[in-house]
Amino acid sequence: MCGIVGYVGTKPAPRIIIDGLKALEYRGYDSAGIAIMTADHQATLLKEVGRVKALEEHINKADIPDSLSAIGHTRWATHGVPSVKNAHPHTNTAKTIFVAHNGIIENYQEIKKQLEDEGYVFVTDTDTEVIPQLIDYYYQELKAFEPAFKAAIKDLKGAYAVVAVTTYAPDKLFAAKLSSPLVLGIGRNEIFVASDTNALLNHTNKIVYLEDNEILVADKKTYHIENLQKECAVTPKVELLDYDVAQASLDGYSHFMLKEIYEAPQTIQLATAGRVNAKNDSLKLGGLELVSEQLNRIERLVIVACGTAYYAGLIGEYLIEELAGIPVEVHIASEFRYRNEPFSRGTALLAISQSGETADTIAAIKKVEDYGVLRLGVVNVVGSTIARLTDAGVYCHAGPELAVASTKAFIAQVTVLLQIALRLSRGKHELYKPLLEELEALPKKAEMILAQAPAIEKLAKRYCDYRDRLFIGRRYGYPCALEGALKLKEVSYIHAEGYAAGETKHGPIAMIDKNFPTLAIATDSDLLEKVYSNIEEIKARRGPILAIATEGNKTIGRLVDDVIYIPKTLEQTSPILQVIPLQLLAYYIALAKGLDVDKPRNLAKSVTVE
């Protein structure tokens, strides 16, 4: 993996590919490459280790003839270390076929052995290299590229989005998809393919989401899609993108992560707009209306997610159990897909994913396809795989999130999960109206926290040199402690652990000393006194303590070294506010350490392989 862009048309292909790769660089960025086809049936292949900028500089220095088509790729290494050799696109020995690939070819060793027996020589450490070599093998037999491409794709096992160009047909693009995202963009006398729509925003708003087992063949004016399993043509559904291009720009901010943290008030508004009306005591989730009767019969809910979305799911568990009285289990999707637990018809599955393309979460949904259970989704990207696989769901409407570390998506997911909990309560819980009112009040309260950013930056500088960190919280604060620790790890590379505060004396307290600080989430709740006790235990062992507390709390200042205050809110909405200072701390600590905040090492935004 991670980011693919392909183009065939009348414009200079290298510029379009580079711009598209820059838009996708958040997905992977340890190397980048481009393959360019020209009218004289020649090819130019350029690859660089590092960011797209290095590739762009290489292209600017190269003398490249007018192009007909091109493919490009930003890589996040799965097979083989980051290197020019292992960077995509990959080619056959004759350098006539070029392939960019996301995913993992599970049977590549078997294919490689077969091709080596036929005399093919491999020069990279990747699984991808078998694809152009395999296409070449079939081309030598069939003497036509399209059937050779189809034959090779049929042999592949695993997950893949494959885009190919060839000197045999330099005016065409070829693509195939299975369990890895790929989108077609339709312009005037030009066709695009990309891993996601961010690469297309500046060029077209007409798109087609390719489905599993589909093959695409396109020239600048026409495209043809075929289902490889059914061996029949597909009539695609052309959709219109509604994202604003400005949402995918820095807009004056130093980093996308900072911009997206500052979008918290807008994120809450967008996640509730047209849904929440406290004045009329109304909550309308249009995406769930078609399954309203099934929702009313839910006896158990299983939430599946990964990473930040998993922590949002833990908050959803508390909310749904408390407000709707429905038992909830939250599973890490990569574990759930391999479990063998009983599922009844009264169980529903809820998948959470920012991108809607998370491979393990998609596999979890597919696992229950034949169970006859209701499948729900909470995703941000309209038209994504999870949105299409599920029976119903709620969009987050947070807009593009380009920093690798998720911030506004978490806020949107928790906001949506609260609304789902209120919907499942059928308005019967005593907090129904107060929570609707609080949802409408939260954007202003988020703005109040963001106004403290300069003070939080000073605290970040004070705490940035510690090697380790403990985050603790109780009830709704516990998942936020987990998320705060994850954010710090992701962008600053500081060892951090999130714990339920009541667990500190069951092991973690052994780590505490003057060089091991704790961040305690100590906002108002009926468990606050117990959090004080946990703080006292840490303080007695000389551990520095930074707390997040509710404004007006005078006790906390006497117990800890530093405090960040958030506005008063209900306990059920407190995670939405608690997480903002946690995100700012992680950002400013990473900034103080001189790190690449938007693109942390070893991470990719959308994890589309297992």
C-alpha positions as CSV (number, residue, x, y, z in Angstrom):
1,M,0.0,0.0,0.0
2,C,-0.7,2.9,0.0
3,G,-1.7,5.7,-2.6
4,I,-2.4,5.1,-6.3
5,V,-3.1,7.7,-9.0
6,G,-3.6,6.9,-12.7
7,Y,-4.4,9.2,-15.6
8,V,-5.1,9.0,-19.3
9,G,-6.0,12.1,-21.2
10,T,-4.9,15.1,-23.1
11,K,-3.1,17.0,-20.3
12,P,0.5,16.5,-19.1
13,A,0.2,13.3,-17.1
14,P,3.2,13.8,-14.8
15,R,1.8,17.0,-13.3
16,I,-1.6,15.4,-12.6
17,I,0.0,12.3,-11.1
18,I,2.3,14.4,-8.8
19,D,-0.6,16.6,-7.6
20,G,-2.6,13.5,-6.9
21,L,0.2,11.8,-5.0
22,K,0.6,14.9,-2.9
23,A,-3.1,14.7,-2.0
24,L,-2.6,11.0,-1.1
25,E,0.7,11.3,0.7
26,Y,-1.0,11.1,4.1
27,R,-1.7,7.4,3.2
28,G,1.9,6.4,2.8
29,Y,5.2,8.2,2.2
30,D,8.3,6.1,2.5
31,S,8.9,6.1,-1.3
32,A,7.1,7.3,-4.5
33,G,7.3,6.6,-8.2
34,I,5.7,7.2,-11.6
35,A,5.5,5.4,-14.9
36,I,4.8,7.5,-18.0
37,M,3.7,6.2,-21.4
38,T,4.3,8.2,-24.6
39,A,2.8,8.1,-28.1
40,D,6.0,6.4,-29.5
41,H,5.3,3.4,-27.3
42,Q,8.1,4.3,-24.9
43,A,8.1,4.4,-21.1
44,T,9.8,6.5,-18.5
45,L,10.0,5.1,-15.0
46,L,11.1,7.3,-12.1
47,K,11.3,6.3,-8.4
48,E,12.6,8.0,-5.3
49,V,12.9,7.1,-1.6
50,G,11.1,9.5,0.7
51,R,8.4,12.0,0.0
52,V,6.7,13.0,-3.2
53,K,8.7,16.2,-3.3
54,A,11.8,14.2,-4.2
55,L,10.0,12.5,-7.0
56,E,8.7,15.9,-8.2
57,E,12.2,17.3,-8.3
58,H,13.4,14.3,-10.3
59,I,10.6,14.8,-12.9
60,N,11.4,18.5,-13.2
61,K,15.0,17.7,-14.1
62,A,14.1,14.9,-16.5
63,D,13.4,15.3,-20.3
64,I,10.0,13.6,-20.6
65,P,8.2,13.5,-24.0
66,D,4.5,14.3,-24.3
67,S,2.6,11.7,-22.3
68,L,-0.6,9.8,-23.1
69,S,-1.0,8.0,-19.7
70,A,0.8,7.5,-16.4
71,I,0.4,5.9,-13.0
72,G,2.0,6.9,-9.7
73,H,2.2,5.5,-6.2
74,T,3.2,6.5,-2.7
75,R,4.3,3.5,-0.7
76,W,3.9,2.3,2.9
77,A,6.2,-0.7,3.1
78,T,4.7,-4.2,3.6
79,H,7.1,-6.4,1.7
80,G,10.7,-5.1,1.6
81,V,12.3,-2.1,3.1
82,P,11.8,1.4,1.7
83,S,14.1,1.7,-1.3
84,V,14.2,2.8,-4.9
85,K,14.2,-0.9,-5.9
86,N,11.1,-1.7,-3.9
87,A,9.2,1.5,-4.7
88,H,6.2,1.3,-7.1
89,P,5.4,1.2,-10.0
90,H,6.9,-2.2,-10.7
91,T,7.7,-3.6,-14.1
92,N,8.3,-6.7,-16.0
93,T,11.8,-7.6,-17.2
94,A,11.3,-6.1,-20.6
95,K,10.0,-2.9,-19.1
96,T,6.9,-2.9,-21.2
97,I,4.3,-3.4,-18.4
98,F,4.0,-1.2,-15.3
99,V,1.9,-1.8,-12.2
100,A,1.0,0.1,-9.0
101,H,-0.6,-2.0,-6.3
102,N,-2.1,-1.6,-2.9
103,G,-2.9,-4.6,-0.7
104,I,-1.1,-7.9,-0.3
105,I,-0.9,-10.8,-2.8
106,E,-1.1,-13.8,-0.5
107,N,0.0,-16.3,-3.1
108,Y,2.9,-14.3,-4.6
109,Q,5.5,-16.8,-3.5
110,E,3.7,-19.6,-5.4
111,I,3.4,-17.4,-8.5
112,K,7.0,-16.2,-8.2
113,K,8.2,-19.8,-8.1
114,Q,6.2,-20.7,-11.2
115,L,7.5,-17.8,-13.1
116,E,11.1,-18.4,-12.0
117,D,10.7,-21.9,-13.4
118,E,9.7,-20.3,-16.7
119,G,12.9,-18.2,-16.6
120,Y,11.6,-14.9,-15.2
121,V,14.1,-13.0,-13.0
122,F,12.9,-11.0,-10.0
123,V,14.8,-8.0,-8.7
124,T,12.7,-6.6,-5.8
125,D,11.6,-7.8,-2.3
126,T,7.9,-7.0,-3.0
127,D,4.9,-9.1,-3.7
128,T,3.8,-6.6,-6.3
129,E,6.5,-7.6,-8.8
130,V,4.8,-10.8,-9.6
131,I,1.9,-8.9,-11.2
132,P,3.6,-7.3,-14.2
133,Q,5.7,-10.5,-14.7
134,L,2.5,-12.6,-14.6
135,I,0.8,-10.3,-17.1
136,D,3.9,-10.6,-19.3
137,Y,3.7,-14.3,-19.1
138,Y,0.1,-14.3,-20.3
139,Y,0.8,-11.7,-22.9
140,Q,3.4,-13.9,-24.5
141,E,0.7,-16.6,-24.8
142,L,-2.3,-14.5,-25.8
143,K,-0.6,-11.7,-27.8
144,A,-3.1,-9.1,-26.5
145,F,-2.8,-7.0,-23.4
146,E,-6.4,-6.8,-22.0
147,P,-7.0,-10.6,-21.9
148,A,-3.5,-11.1,-20.5
149,F,-4.3,-8.5,-17.7
150,K,-7.6,-10.3,-16.9
151,A,-5.9,-13.7,-16.8
152,A,-3.2,-12.5,-14.5
153,I,-5.8,-10.9,-12.1
154,K,-7.7,-14.1,-11.9
155,D,-4.6,-15.8,-10.6
156,L,-4.1,-13.4,-7.7
157,K,-5.3,-14.2,-4.2
158,G,-5.5,-11.7,-1.3
159,A,-6.4,-8.0,-1.3
160,Y,-5.5,-5.6,-4.1
161,A,-6.1,-2.5,-6.0
162,V,-4.1,-2.8,-9.2
163,V,-3.5,-0.1,-11.9
164,A,-1.5,-0.9,-15.0
165,V,-0.2,0.9,-18.1
166,T,1.8,-0.6,-20.9
167,T,3.8,0.4,-23.9
168,Y,1.7,-2.0,-26.0
169,A,-1.3,0.3,-25.5
170,P,0.1,3.6,-24.2
171,D,-3.3,5.4,-24.5
172,K,-5.1,3.1,-22.0
173,L,-5.4,2.5,-18.3
174,F,-6.1,-0.9,-16.8
175,A,-7.3,-1.5,-13.2
176,A,-8.7,-4.2,-11.0
177,K,-10.0,-4.3,-7.4
178,L,-10.5,-6.8,-4.6
179,S,-10.9,-5.7,-0.9
180,S,-8.8,-2.6,-1.5
181,P,-10.3,0.8,-2.4
182,L,-10.2,2.2,-5.9
183,V,-12.2,5.0,-7.5
184,L,-12.7,6.1,-11.1
185,G,-12.9,9.8,-11.9
186,I,-14.5,10.9,-15.1
187,G,-13.5,14.2,-16.8
188,R,-13.8,15.7,-20.2
189,N,-11.5,13.7,-22.5
190,E,-9.7,12.3,-19.5
191,I,-10.1,9.5,-17.0
192,F,-8.5,9.1,-13.6
193,V,-8.2,6.3,-11.1
194,A,-7.1,6.8,-7.5
195,S,-7.1,5.2,-4.1
196,D,-9.5,7.8,-2.8
197,T,-11.3,10.9,-3.9
198,N,-8.8,13.4,-2.4
199,A,-6.6,12.9,-5.5
200,L,-9.5,13.8,-7.7
201,L,-10.9,16.9,-6.0
202,N,-9.1,19.4,-8.3
203,H,-10.1,17.6,-11.5
204,T,-13.6,16.2,-11.4
205,N,-16.6,15.6,-9.2
206,K,-17.9,12.7,-11.3
207,I,-16.8,9.4,-9.8
208,V,-17.5,5.7,-9.8
209,Y,-16.6,3.5,-6.8
210,L,-15.2,0.3,-8.2
211,E,-16.6,-2.9,-6.6
212,D,-14.8,-6.1,-5.7
213,N,-13.9,-8.4,-8.7
214,E,-14.3,-5.5,-11.2
215,I,-11.9,-4.8,-14.1
216,L,-11.6,-1.3,-15.6
217,V,-10.3,-0.6,-19.1
218,A,-10.2,3.1,-20.1
219,D,-8.9,5.5,-22.7
220,K,-9.3,9.3,-22.6
221,K,-12.9,9.2,-23.8
222,T,-14.4,5.9,-22.8
223,Y,-14.3,3.3,-20.0
224,H,-15.5,-0.2,-19.7
225,I,-16.1,-2.1,-16.4
226,E,-16.5,-5.8,-16.2
227,N,-17.2,-8.2,-13.3
228,L,-14.4,-10.7,-13.6
229,Q,-16.3,-13.4,-11.7
230,K,-19.5,-13.2,-13.6
231,E,-17.7,-12.3,-16.9
232,C,-20.3,-9.7,-17.8
233,A,-20.2,-5.9,-18.3
234,V,-21.2,-3.7,-15.4
235,T,-23.3,-0.5,-15.7
236,P,-21.7,1.7,-13.1
237,K,-23.4,4.2,-10.8
238,V,-21.8,7.6,-11.4
239,E,-21.9,9.8,-8.3
240,L,-21.1,13.5,-7.7
241,L,-18.6,14.5,-5.0
242,D,-19.7,17.1,-2.6
243,Y,-16.4,17.9,-0.8
244,D,-15.1,21.4,-1.0
245,V,-11.6,21.6,-2.4
246,A,-10.7,24.2,0.3
247,Q,-11.3,21.5,2.9
248,A,-8.3,19.6,1.6
249,S,-5.9,22.6,1.9
250,L,-4.0,24.0,4.9
251,D,-5.8,27.3,4.7
252,G,-3.1,29.1,6.6
253,Y,-2.4,26.5,9.3
254,S,1.1,25.1,9.8
255,H,-0.2,21.5,9.7
256,F,-3.3,19.6,8.8
257,M,-3.4,18.1,12.3
258,L,-3.7,21.6,13.9
259,K,-6.2,22.7,11.3
260,E,-8.3,19.6,12.0
261,I,-8.1,20.1,15.8
262,Y,-9.4,23.7,15.2
263,E,-12.2,22.3,13.1
264,A,-13.7,20.7,16.2
265,P,-16.6,23.2,16.7
266,Q,-17.5,22.9,13.0
267,T,-17.2,19.1,13.2
268,I,-19.7,18.9,16.0
269,Q,-22.1,21.2,14.1
270,L,-21.8,19.2,10.9
271,A,-22.4,15.9,12.8
272,T,-25.6,17.2,14.3
273,A,-26.9,19.5,11.5
274,G,-30.3,18.6,10.4
275,R,-30.4,15.9,13.0
276,V,-30.7,17.5,16.4
277,N,-33.4,20.0,17.4
278,A,-33.6,20.5,21.1
279,K,-36.4,23.0,20.9
280,N,-38.7,20.4,19.4
281,D,-37.2,17.4,21.4
282,S,-36.4,15.9,18.0
283,L,-33.6,13.7,16.7
284,K,-33.6,12.5,13.1
285,L,-31.0,10.1,11.7
286,G,-32.1,9.7,8.1
287,G,-29.6,7.0,7.5
288,L,-31.3,4.7,10.0
289,E,-34.9,5.3,9.0
290,L,-35.2,2.4,6.6
291,V,-34.2,0.0,9.4
292,S,-36.2,1.6,12.1
293,E,-38.2,-1.5,13.0
294,Q,-35.1,-3.6,13.2
295,L,-33.4,-1.1,15.4
296,N,-36.4,-1.3,17.8
297,R,-35.8,-5.1,18.1
298,I,-32.1,-5.0,18.8
299,E,-31.2,-7.1,21.9
300,R,-27.4,-6.9,21.6
301,L,-25.0,-4.6,19.7
302,V,-21.5,-5.6,18.7
303,I,-19.2,-2.7,17.7
304,V,-16.1,-3.4,15.6
305,A,-13.4,-0.9,14.9
306,C,-9.6,-0.3,14.9
307,G,-7.4,2.3,16.5
308,T,-9.0,5.7,17.3
309,A,-12.3,4.4,16.0
310,Y,-12.1,1.5,18.5
311,Y,-11.8,4.0,21.4
312,A,-14.7,6.0,20.1
313,G,-16.6,2.7,20.1
314,L,-15.8,2.2,23.8
315,I,-17.4,5.5,24.5
316,G,-20.4,4.4,22.4
317,E,-20.6,1.3,24.5
318,Y,-21.0,3.4,27.7
319,L,-23.5,5.7,26.0
320,I,-25.7,3.0,24.4
321,E,-25.8,0.8,27.5
322,E,-26.6,3.8,29.8
323,L,-29.1,5.6,27.6
324,A,-30.8,2.8,25.7
325,G,-30.3,-0.2,28.0
326,I,-28.9,-2.4,25.2
327,P,-26.0,-4.6,26.0
328,V,-22.9,-3.7,23.9
329,E,-19.6,-5.4,23.2
330,V,-16.7,-3.6,21.5
331,H,-14.2,-5.6,19.6
332,I,-11.0,-4.8,17.8
333,A,-11.9,-5.7,14.3
334,S,-8.7,-7.6,13.6
335,E,-9.5,-9.9,16.5
336,F,-13.2,-10.2,15.9
337,R,-12.8,-11.5,12.4
338,Y,-11.1,-14.6,13.7
339,R,-13.4,-15.3,16.7
340,N,-16.1,-18.0,16.7
341,E,-18.7,-16.5,19.0
342,P,-22.5,-17.1,18.8
343,F,-24.6,-14.6,16.9
344,S,-28.4,-14.4,17.3
345,R,-30.9,-12.6,15.0
346,G,-31.4,-10.0,17.8
347,T,-27.7,-8.9,17.5
348,A,-26.7,-6.0,15.3
349,L,-23.2,-5.2,14.2
350,L,-21.9,-1.6,14.1
351,A,-18.7,-0.8,12.2
352,I,-16.8,2.4,12.8
353,S,-14.2,3.8,10.4
354,Q,-13.1,7.2,9.3
355,S,-12.1,6.2,5.8
356,G,-14.7,3.4,5.5
357,E,-11.9,1.4,3.9
358,T,-10.2,-0.2,7.0
359,A,-9.4,-3.8,5.9
360,D,-10.0,-5.5,9.2
361,T,-13.3,-3.7,9.8
362,I,-14.5,-4.6,6.3
363,A,-13.5,-8.2,7.0
364,A,-15.5,-8.1,10.2
365,I,-18.6,-7.0,8.3
366,K,-18.2,-9.6,5.7
367,K,-17.8,-12.3,8.4
368,V,-21.5,-11.7,9.4
369,E,-22.9,-11.5,5.8
370,D,-24.7,-14.8,6.1
371,Y,-25.8,-14.4,9.8
372,G,-28.9,-12.5,9.0
373,V,-28.0,-9.7,11.4
374,L,-28.4,-5.9,10.9
375,R,-25.2,-4.3,9.8
376,L,-24.7,-0.6,10.6
377,G,-21.9,1.8,9.8
378,V,-20.5,5.0,11.2
379,V,-18.1,6.4,8.5
380,N,-16.8,9.7,7.3
381,V,-16.2,9.1,3.6
382,V,-19.4,9.0,1.6
383,G,-19.6,6.0,-0.8
384,S,-16.8,4.2,0.9
385,T,-16.7,0.4,1.0
386,I,-18.1,0.1,4.6
387,A,-20.9,2.6,3.6
388,R,-21.8,0.3,0.7
389,L,-21.5,-3.0,2.6
390,T,-23.7,-2.1,5.6
391,D,-27.5,-2.1,5.6
392,A,-27.7,1.4,7.1
393,G,-25.6,3.9,8.9
394,V,-24.8,7.5,9.8
395,Y,-22.2,9.6,8.1
396,C,-20.0,11.8,10.2
397,H,-19.8,14.6,7.7
398,A,-16.4,15.8,9.1
399,G,-14.9,16.5,5.7
400,P,-11.5,15.3,4.6
401,E,-9.1,14.4,7.4
402,L,-5.6,14.5,6.0
403,A,-3.3,14.3,9.0
404,V,-2.4,10.7,9.7
405,A,-3.3,11.0,13.4
406,S,-7.1,11.2,13.6
407,T,-8.6,14.1,15.5
408,K,-11.8,15.5,14.2
409,A,-13.0,12.1,13.1
410,F,-12.9,10.9,16.7
411,I,-15.0,13.9,17.8
412,A,-17.5,13.3,14.9
413,Q,-17.7,9.6,15.7
414,V,-18.4,10.1,19.4
415,T,-21.0,12.8,18.5
416,V,-22.7,10.4,16.1
417,L,-22.6,7.5,18.6
418,L,-24.3,9.7,21.2
419,Q,-27.1,10.5,18.7
420,I,-27.4,6.8,17.9
421,A,-27.7,6.1,21.7
422,L,-30.4,8.7,22.0
423,R,-32.2,7.2,19.0
424,L,-32.1,3.7,20.5
425,S,-33.4,5.1,23.8
426,R,-36.6,6.2,21.9
427,G,-36.6,9.4,23.9
428,K,-37.4,7.6,27.2
429,H,-34.3,8.4,29.1
430,E,-34.4,11.4,31.5
431,L,-31.3,12.8,29.9
432,Y,-32.8,12.8,26.4
433,K,-33.7,16.5,26.2
434,P,-30.7,17.7,28.3
435,L,-28.3,15.9,26.0
436,L,-30.0,17.3,22.8
437,E,-29.5,20.7,24.3
438,E,-25.9,20.0,25.2
439,L,-25.1,18.8,21.7
440,E,-26.2,22.2,20.4
441,A,-24.1,24.0,23.0
442,L,-20.9,22.0,22.5
443,P,-19.5,23.9,19.5
444,K,-19.2,27.1,21.6
445,K,-17.6,25.1,24.4
446,A,-15.1,23.6,22.0
447,E,-14.1,27.1,20.9
448,M,-13.5,28.0,24.6
449,I,-11.0,25.1,24.9
450,L,-9.2,26.1,21.6
451,A,-8.8,29.6,22.9
452,Q,-6.5,28.0,25.5
453,A,-4.1,26.7,22.9
454,P,-1.2,29.1,23.7
455,A,-1.3,28.0,27.4
456,I,-1.5,24.3,26.3
457,E,1.5,24.9,24.0
458,K,3.5,26.2,27.0
459,L,2.5,23.1,29.0
460,A,3.6,20.9,26.1
461,K,7.0,22.4,26.1
462,R,7.3,21.8,29.9
463,Y,6.4,18.1,29.5
464,C,7.9,17.3,26.1
465,D,11.2,15.8,27.3
466,Y,9.8,13.0,29.5
467,R,10.4,9.6,28.0
468,D,7.3,8.0,29.4
469,R,3.7,9.0,30.1
470,L,0.6,7.5,31.9
471,F,-2.9,8.6,31.0
472,I,-5.7,7.7,33.4
473,G,-9.5,8.2,33.6
474,R,-12.6,6.6,34.9
475,R,-15.8,5.6,33.0
476,Y,-16.1,8.0,30.1
477,G,-12.7,9.4,30.8
478,Y,-11.1,5.9,30.4
479,P,-11.5,5.6,26.6
480,C,-10.3,9.3,26.4
481,A,-7.2,8.3,28.3
482,L,-6.5,5.5,25.8
483,E,-7.0,7.9,22.9
484,G,-4.8,10.6,24.5
485,A,-2.0,8.0,24.9
486,L,-2.4,6.9,21.3
487,K,-2.3,10.4,20.0
488,L,1.0,11.1,21.9
489,K,2.5,7.9,20.7
490,E,1.5,8.5,17.1
491,V,3.0,11.9,16.6
492,S,5.7,12.3,19.3
493,Y,7.0,8.7,19.5
494,I,6.9,9.0,23.3
495,H,6.0,5.8,25.2
496,A,2.5,6.4,26.6
497,E,-0.1,4.1,28.2
498,G,-3.7,4.6,28.8
499,Y,-5.3,3.0,31.9
500,A,-8.5,2.9,33.8
501,A,-7.6,4.9,36.8
502,G,-8.8,2.2,39.2
503,E,-6.2,-0.1,37.7
504,T,-3.2,2.0,38.5
505,K,-2.4,0.1,41.8
506,H,-2.7,-3.2,39.9
507,G,0.6,-2.7,38.2
508,P,1.2,0.6,36.5
509,I,2.0,2.5,39.7
510,A,5.2,0.5,39.8
511,M,6.5,2.7,37.0
512,I,5.8,6.0,38.7
513,D,8.7,8.2,39.9
514,K,9.7,11.8,39.4
515,N,10.5,11.2,35.8
516,F,7.3,9.5,34.9
517,P,4.4,12.0,34.6
518,T,0.7,11.2,34.6
519,L,-2.1,12.9,32.7
520,A,-5.3,12.5,34.8
521,I,-8.7,13.1,33.3
522,A,-10.6,14.5,36.3
523,T,-13.7,16.2,34.9
524,D,-16.9,16.3,36.9
525,S,-18.7,13.0,37.5
526,D,-19.9,11.0,40.5
527,L,-16.5,9.2,40.4
528,L,-14.4,12.3,40.7
529,E,-13.5,11.6,44.3
530,K,-12.2,8.2,43.3
531,V,-10.0,9.9,40.6
532,Y,-8.7,12.2,43.4
533,S,-7.7,9.1,45.3
534,N,-5.8,7.7,42.3
535,I,-4.1,11.1,41.9
536,E,-3.0,11.1,45.6
537,E,-1.5,7.6,45.1
538,I,0.6,8.9,42.2
539,K,1.5,12.1,44.0
540,A,2.8,10.1,47.0
541,R,5.3,8.5,44.7
542,R,6.5,11.9,43.4
543,G,5.0,11.5,39.9
544,P,4.4,14.8,38.1
545,I,0.7,15.2,37.3
546,L,-1.1,17.2,34.7
547,A,-4.9,17.1,35.0
548,I,-7.9,17.9,32.7
549,A,-10.6,19.2,35.0
550,T,-13.9,21.1,34.8
551,E,-13.8,24.8,35.2
552,G,-14.7,25.9,38.8
553,N,-13.0,22.9,40.3
554,K,-10.8,24.4,43.1
555,T,-9.8,21.1,44.7
556,I,-7.8,19.8,41.7
557,G,-5.3,22.6,41.8
558,R,-4.1,21.6,45.2
559,L,-3.5,18.0,44.1
560,V,-1.7,18.3,40.8
561,D,1.2,20.3,39.2
562,D,-0.8,21.7,36.3
563,V,-4.4,21.8,35.1
564,I,-6.2,22.4,31.8
565,Y,-9.8,23.4,32.4
566,I,-12.7,22.6,30.1
567,P,-16.2,24.1,30.3
568,K,-19.0,22.4,32.3
569,T,-20.8,19.8,30.4
570,L,-22.8,16.6,31.0
571,E,-20.7,13.5,31.7
572,Q,-22.0,11.8,28.5
573,T,-20.7,14.7,26.4
574,S,-17.5,15.2,28.3
575,P,-15.3,13.0,26.0
576,I,-16.0,15.3,23.1
577,L,-14.4,18.2,25.0
578,Q,-11.8,16.2,27.0
579,V,-10.1,15.0,23.8
580,I,-9.4,18.5,22.4
581,P,-6.7,19.4,24.9
582,L,-5.3,15.9,24.6
583,Q,-5.0,16.4,20.9
584,L,-3.4,19.8,21.3
585,L,-0.9,18.5,23.8
586,A,0.1,15.7,21.4
587,Y,0.5,18.2,18.6
588,Y,2.5,20.7,20.5
589,I,4.8,18.1,22.1
590,A,5.5,16.7,18.6
591,L,6.1,20.2,17.3
592,A,8.5,21.0,20.2
593,K,10.5,17.8,19.3
594,G,10.8,19.0,15.7
595,L,8.8,16.0,14.3
596,D,6.7,15.7,11.1
597,V,3.3,16.0,12.8
598,D,1.1,15.2,9.8
599,K,3.1,12.2,8.6
600,P,4.5,10.3,11.6
601,R,7.0,7.6,10.8
602,N,5.8,4.0,10.0
603,L,2.1,5.0,9.9
604,A,-0.5,5.2,7.1
605,K,-3.8,7.0,7.3
606,S,-6.0,4.3,5.8
607,V,-4.9,0.7,6.7
608,T,-6.2,-1.2,3.7
609,V,-4.2,-4.4,4.4
610,E,-4.5,-6.9,7.2
